[in-house]
């Protein structure tokens, strides 16, 4: 164990550049699974899903009314006083089949019955009025859900109407997390030795994986031993679509991960040009993507929010979620470092009809205080300063309606 000189290597992408870079470098072998409609909600279609039937199979009425024969109106309004239900007309309810001989529907509001005799107040404008013909709602072999489209609740109803019982969806990506470090002890232990740190990133990652519709497998803590790290990476590469690992900064005396990946794989990003989470990295090992995350929980959280999310979105062929942005008055002074952008975690609140932002310094408060206070990010480019009282863009991580008064 000895001193390791810190040397910057390779490009240090900003947050957005890293997200874009990750998406470009993904080359997934996507799998599918066949599920019934009850399991298909919010899943992503593996292929175009076509209707198995037409709808309606027979003409149906669009509205409540009476079905008539349009030919009876060829010479204007006929005398309907002698019309008999089931002969010259029928009652037609919304969505109900209209026999083929009745080719037009008149709104129930446009008819009257006086002494049991039918009186029509408004002539039909055209043949086929208020009738949905065969296949007008769902056509033969019509695509109901497109490949890579997320299956929403309304689309579930459409699929059911189209006679679809099961669908092929993109299988959930498999993520393997390798916690590494002699100093770590599992959060599941009942006793934490005083000289150990609690490994809690795995359960946080589990929560994010569930949110992103991914399956997570957590390996036992891997000691700081190159051979054991290599063995764990090799095993993970055989069963994972994505590997996550505590990559380390390459500055610690036992930060072996990137050294190993340099030799056994390819390191494409050694560190980022953005804090917190600067010591996130990206490598390839046995043709599998390896996202390195910093050990401290705040940096790990941001890596999961930004970079793991981009990877999973790419796996599912989904666009990035739209971030709600608002302008807020800055209630603090801050200058980003000269060598990195800074993603400030701020507390937004309303005061005098305007949004205000307070900086929550992760190193100046407990983790609990940070997580319960911060509700937005302010992304400040390197060397840029924020001056108290100016307005700056905030990126919400909560619904705008959740921002409360001071």
C-alpha atoms as one frame of an Amber mdcrd trajectory, in Angstrom:
protein
   0.000   0.000   0.000   1.573   3.281  -1.040   1.127   6.684  -2.570  -0.554
   6.797  -6.003  -0.016   9.911  -8.061  -3.242  11.272  -9.537  -3.050  11.705
 -13.306  -5.889  12.977 -15.461  -6.595  10.672 -18.389  -8.792  11.083 -21.417
 -11.756  13.392 -21.929 -13.870  14.488 -18.971 -17.386  14.884 -20.391 -20.018
  17.135 -18.869 -23.243  15.644 -17.553 -25.170  15.965 -20.830 -22.161  14.914
 -22.925 -21.766  11.808 -20.777 -25.437  10.923 -21.157 -25.178  11.314 -24.925
 -21.895   9.373 -25.066 -23.360   6.461 -23.135 -26.323   6.184 -25.474 -24.018
   6.184 -28.495 -21.852   3.411 -27.079 -24.622   0.987 -26.131 -25.028  -2.092
 -28.307 -27.581  -4.273 -26.589 -28.792  -7.715 -27.550 -32.396  -7.095 -26.566
 -34.530 -10.050 -25.585 -38.287 -10.377 -25.443 -40.814 -12.126 -23.282 -44.439
 -12.879 -24.029 -46.882 -11.634 -21.406 -50.630 -11.306 -21.108 -52.209  -7.874
 -21.054 -52.334  -7.734 -17.251 -48.520  -7.790 -17.201 -48.060  -5.499 -20.216
 -48.794  -2.102 -18.652 -45.907   0.364 -19.136 -43.821  -2.288 -20.901 -42.180
  -1.600 -24.260 -43.394  -3.443 -27.356 -40.738  -5.695 -28.890 -42.433  -5.613
 -32.302 -45.434  -4.089 -34.046 -48.595  -5.527 -32.509 -51.428  -5.982 -35.008
 -55.140  -6.390 -34.480 -56.423  -9.948 -34.470 -59.929  -8.899 -35.456 -61.824
  -5.965 -36.929 -64.067  -3.693 -34.937 -66.944  -3.433 -35.294 -67.657  -6.721
 -36.994 -71.064  -5.377 -37.984 -72.275  -1.772 -38.327 -73.001  -0.141 -34.954
 -74.731   3.034 -33.889 -72.569   5.962 -32.825 -75.333   7.517 -30.734 -78.690
   6.679 -29.203 -81.375   7.027 -31.868 -83.430   5.150 -34.416 -82.179   3.193
 -37.401 -83.869   3.967 -40.703 -83.521   3.231 -44.420 -82.064   6.251 -46.180
 -83.966   5.394 -49.395 -87.213   6.226 -47.576 -86.077   9.862 -47.532 -85.272
  10.098 -51.257 -88.251  12.381 -51.916 -88.029  14.375 -48.715 -89.579  13.812
 -45.323 -91.908  10.785 -45.536 -95.157  10.348 -43.661 -94.052   8.245 -40.695
 -97.363   8.076 -38.856 -97.863   4.462 -39.923 -94.250   3.327 -39.465 -93.822
   0.212 -37.381 -90.822  -0.605 -35.186 -88.905  -3.519 -36.661 -90.141  -2.764
 -40.168 -89.522   0.834 -41.226 -87.320   1.660 -38.200 -85.606   0.187 -35.148
 -84.279   1.641 -31.932 -80.493   1.938 -32.090 -78.472   2.401 -28.894 -74.897
   3.629 -28.748 -72.467   0.834 -29.648 -75.187  -1.638 -30.539 -75.361  -3.486
 -33.853 -77.532  -1.947 -36.559 -78.844  -4.594 -38.995 -77.581  -4.052 -42.532
 -81.022  -3.095 -43.936 -81.032  -0.021 -41.691 -78.227   2.099 -43.096 -78.709
   5.401 -41.254 -79.294   6.573 -37.665 -81.271   9.617 -36.547 -80.578  11.071
 -33.100 -83.192  10.216 -30.490 -83.412  13.966 -29.761 -84.669  14.475 -33.330
 -87.693  12.176 -33.032 -90.955  12.252 -31.106 -93.742   9.776 -30.418 -97.192
  11.306 -30.354-100.041   8.952 -29.521 -97.689   6.076 -30.304 -96.932   7.419
 -33.766 -93.378   8.277 -34.864 -92.582  11.830 -35.854 -89.143  12.734 -37.232
 -88.085  16.327 -36.608 -84.861  16.341 -38.617 -84.114  14.515 -41.865 -80.823
  12.595 -42.029 -78.149  14.558 -43.854 -76.619  11.573 -45.629 -76.684   7.821
 -45.949 -74.684   6.145 -43.177 -75.180   9.026 -40.751 -74.172   8.119 -37.169
 -73.167   4.580 -38.106 -69.711   3.063 -37.621 -69.226   0.647 -40.536 -67.386
  -2.676 -40.329 -63.697  -2.127 -39.481 -64.072   1.606 -38.925 -62.795   1.479
 -35.334 -60.134  -1.203 -35.755 -59.139  -2.229 -39.256 -57.965  -5.585 -40.519
 -54.298  -6.179 -39.505 -54.097  -2.595 -38.253 -51.034  -1.863 -36.098 -52.326
  -1.119 -32.612 -48.972  -0.665 -30.866 -45.728   0.086 -32.664 -42.328  -1.439
 -32.003 -40.533   0.347 -29.120 -43.751   2.066 -28.055 -44.586   2.048 -24.352
 -47.879   0.286 -23.696 -50.050   2.769 -21.817 -53.372   1.929 -20.099 -55.427
   3.268 -23.055 -53.359   1.101 -25.408 -54.121  -1.922 -23.225 -57.801  -1.270
 -23.856 -57.142  -0.919 -27.575 -55.269  -4.231 -27.647 -58.091  -5.969 -25.816
 -60.631  -4.535 -28.259 -58.480  -5.746 -31.127 -58.589  -9.339 -29.942 -55.001
  -9.395 -28.658 -54.475 -11.667 -25.656 -50.680 -11.773 -25.320 -47.902  -9.469
 -26.501 -44.143  -9.607 -26.937 -42.437  -6.973 -24.815 -38.785  -6.065 -24.387
 -37.437  -8.120 -21.495 -36.262  -6.101 -18.520 -32.528  -5.385 -18.690 -30.343
  -7.339 -16.290 -28.048  -5.205 -14.167 -25.308  -6.619 -11.958 -23.796  -4.447
  -9.237 -20.334  -5.193  -7.874 -19.668  -3.411  -4.581 -15.922  -3.405  -3.983
 -13.748  -2.421  -1.041 -12.118  -3.916   2.048 -13.700  -1.129   4.092 -17.287
  -2.133   3.300 -19.816  -4.158   5.251 -23.290  -5.056   3.978 -26.194  -2.924
   5.172 -27.926  -6.201   6.011 -25.458  -6.955   8.799 -26.901  -6.534  12.273
 -23.618  -5.200  13.671 -21.408  -2.634  11.971 -17.749  -2.790  13.029 -16.358
   0.635  13.905 -13.659   0.400  11.243 -16.080  -0.401   8.398 -18.365   1.641
   6.135 -21.923   0.517   5.457 -22.463  -0.500   1.831 -25.876   1.046   1.122
 -25.559   1.945  -2.551 -26.895  -1.481  -3.522 -30.317  -0.971  -1.948 -30.513
   2.561  -3.372 -29.661   1.117  -6.771 -32.368  -1.513  -6.305 -34.907   1.272
  -5.875 -33.737   3.059  -9.014 -33.714  -0.223 -10.961 -37.334  -0.852  -9.991
 -38.213   2.683 -11.036 -36.488   2.193 -14.398 -38.035  -1.274 -14.992 -34.751
  -3.139 -14.722 -33.768  -6.270 -12.796 -30.856  -5.945 -10.372 -28.549  -8.593
  -8.980 -26.140  -7.541  -6.243 -22.951  -9.561  -5.855 -21.317 -10.057  -2.458
 -18.827  -7.339  -1.557 -15.620  -7.909  -3.525 -12.367  -7.273  -1.620  -9.688
  -4.962  -3.002  -7.910  -7.712  -4.884  -7.334  -7.504  -8.646  -7.877 -11.202
  -9.257 -11.115 -11.300  -7.278 -12.372  -8.165  -9.049 -11.518  -9.742 -12.409
 -13.366 -12.935 -11.472 -16.431 -10.970 -10.415 -16.383  -8.899 -13.615 -16.025
 -12.038 -15.729 -18.984 -13.681 -14.011 -21.071 -10.517 -14.307 -20.304 -10.169
 -18.013 -21.865 -13.596 -18.614 -25.226 -12.711 -17.074 -25.665  -8.950 -17.231
 -26.692  -6.447 -19.864 -25.111  -3.700 -17.770 -22.464  -3.918 -15.056 -22.214
  -1.358 -12.273 -19.145  -1.216 -10.077 -17.596   1.012  -7.456 -14.939   2.187
  -9.880 -12.904   4.340  -7.530 -11.027   7.467  -8.433  -7.672   5.783  -9.125
  -6.298   7.992  -6.344  -6.807   5.674  -3.385  -4.092   3.205  -2.472  -6.454
   0.300  -3.249  -8.377   1.699  -6.213  -7.626  -1.197  -8.556 -10.754  -1.269
 -10.690  -9.741   1.113 -13.465  -6.210  -0.347 -13.518  -7.745  -3.744 -14.147
 -10.203  -2.477 -16.753  -7.365  -0.768 -18.635  -5.633  -4.127 -19.050  -8.557
  -6.542 -19.327 -11.032  -4.259 -21.095 -11.184  -0.697 -22.374 -11.691   2.434
 -20.308 -13.473   5.073 -22.390 -14.179   7.636 -19.674 -11.960   7.811 -16.579
 -13.851  10.597 -14.846 -16.356  13.340 -15.546 -16.165  17.073 -15.927 -19.053
  17.442 -13.485 -19.454  17.298  -9.721 -20.795  15.618  -7.588 -20.077  12.173
  -8.989 -16.976  13.329 -10.835 -15.395   9.928 -10.344 -17.964   8.087 -12.376
 -16.433   6.212 -15.290 -17.367   4.107 -18.287 -15.601   1.028 -19.611 -16.209
  -2.050 -21.715 -15.383  -5.534 -20.404 -16.082  -8.670 -22.454 -18.282  -6.520
 -24.727 -20.470  -5.467 -21.794 -20.869  -1.848 -20.651 -19.408  -1.114 -17.230
 -20.587   2.032 -15.468 -18.301   2.977 -12.619 -19.893   4.947  -9.824 -18.299
   6.818  -6.966 -18.587   5.276  -3.521 -20.061   8.231  -1.597 -23.862   7.933
  -1.710 -24.488  11.414  -3.090 -22.228  10.907  -6.101 -23.657   7.417  -6.550
 -27.202   8.784  -6.469 -26.513  11.309  -9.214 -24.803   8.648 -11.334 -27.930
   6.519 -11.057 -30.296   9.432 -11.727 -28.450  10.639 -14.809 -26.225   7.965
 -16.333 -27.892   4.683 -15.440 -31.198   6.223 -16.539 -29.685   7.106 -19.937
 -28.386   3.563 -20.363 -31.748   1.980 -19.536 -33.598   4.456 -21.756 -31.303
   3.441 -24.613 -31.919  -0.238 -23.880 -35.647   0.377 -24.223 -35.217   2.711
 -27.229 -36.947   5.475 -25.297 -36.306   9.202 -25.496 -35.059  11.005 -22.424
 -37.776  12.146 -20.051 -38.679  15.814 -20.288 -37.296  17.701 -17.304 -39.504
  20.411 -15.833 -37.478  23.608 -15.660 -38.402  26.825 -13.902 -36.647  30.093
 -13.191 -35.842  30.789  -9.539 -34.174  33.583  -7.593 -30.849  32.428  -6.181
 -30.568  33.068  -2.423 -26.834  32.330  -2.253 -23.483  33.012  -3.912 -21.640
  30.189  -5.643 -18.748  29.770  -8.073 -18.213  26.465  -9.869 -14.660  25.067
  -9.873 -12.499  25.881 -12.870 -12.045  22.255 -13.881 -15.610  20.938 -13.630
 -19.259  21.873 -13.947 -21.275  21.631 -10.753 -24.746  20.186 -10.297 -26.070
  22.053  -7.281 -28.730  20.387  -5.157 -31.122  23.124  -4.096 -34.279  23.599
  -2.086 -36.940  25.495  -4.025 -39.739  27.331  -2.255 -42.276  30.035  -3.039
 -42.103  33.490  -1.518 -44.050  36.590  -2.564 -45.282  34.809  -5.673 -41.795
  33.873  -6.908 -39.622  30.792  -6.723 -36.471  30.984  -4.610 -33.564  28.550
  -4.342 -31.399  27.693  -1.335 -28.214  25.667  -1.867 -28.017  22.495   0.220
 -24.321  21.641   0.571 -24.108  17.825   0.802 -20.911  18.110   2.825 -22.447
  20.549   5.287 -25.589  18.645   6.301 -26.567  15.100   7.149 -27.631  12.823
   4.319 -31.160  12.787   5.731 -31.350  16.583   5.712 -30.142  16.690   2.109
 -32.649  14.122   0.876 -35.580  15.738   2.637 -34.707  19.263   1.560 -33.436
  19.227  -2.003 -36.078  19.176  -4.716 -34.200  20.512  -7.737 -30.846  20.850
  -9.454 -29.085  23.945 -10.730 -26.423  23.059 -13.276 -23.565  25.575 -13.200
 -20.847  25.371 -15.854 -17.199  25.389 -14.757 -15.896  28.739 -13.570 -19.353
  30.301 -13.727 -20.676  32.260 -10.741 -24.149  32.654  -9.311 -24.814  35.890
  -7.472 -27.441  36.175  -4.773 -30.579  37.784  -6.180 -30.132  36.724  -9.817
 -32.509  34.347 -11.591 -31.270  30.970 -12.762 -32.821  27.822 -14.241 -33.713
  24.998 -11.869 -34.449  21.400 -12.906 -37.204  19.887 -10.783 -37.067  16.368
  -9.387 -40.593  16.724  -7.956 -43.899  17.910  -9.375 -44.129  21.673  -9.434
 -47.216  21.502  -7.225 -45.068  19.990  -4.453 -43.026  23.168  -4.074 -44.318
  24.793  -0.919 -44.313  28.253   0.597 -41.377  29.124   2.810
